[in-house]
């Protein structure tokens, strides 16, 4: 069985690549605008997260993989913080912020499990 960090990295890369192709996969459930600028920003996040997910898949165990997972966790928790402010008062706040924070925690837990 592959390391859990490899699996979470592959899931991250797959979802993020889908965001590049179809930004509305994030915009609609998060309640974000779906205009040209919002699509561009969503695609930027998708490219960033695809790269980080692939780094998690390809990095050898040890410092390189820890760095890749650290980037994933920092990105997810940073996204949760930014979206937490931006979506305050909207009905999508909880699920959007919660999912970003949770995915960062899942990736961190995967690393801790793999390194035990």
Order of alpha helices (4+ residues) and beta strands (2+ residues): alpha-alpha-alpha-alpha-alpha
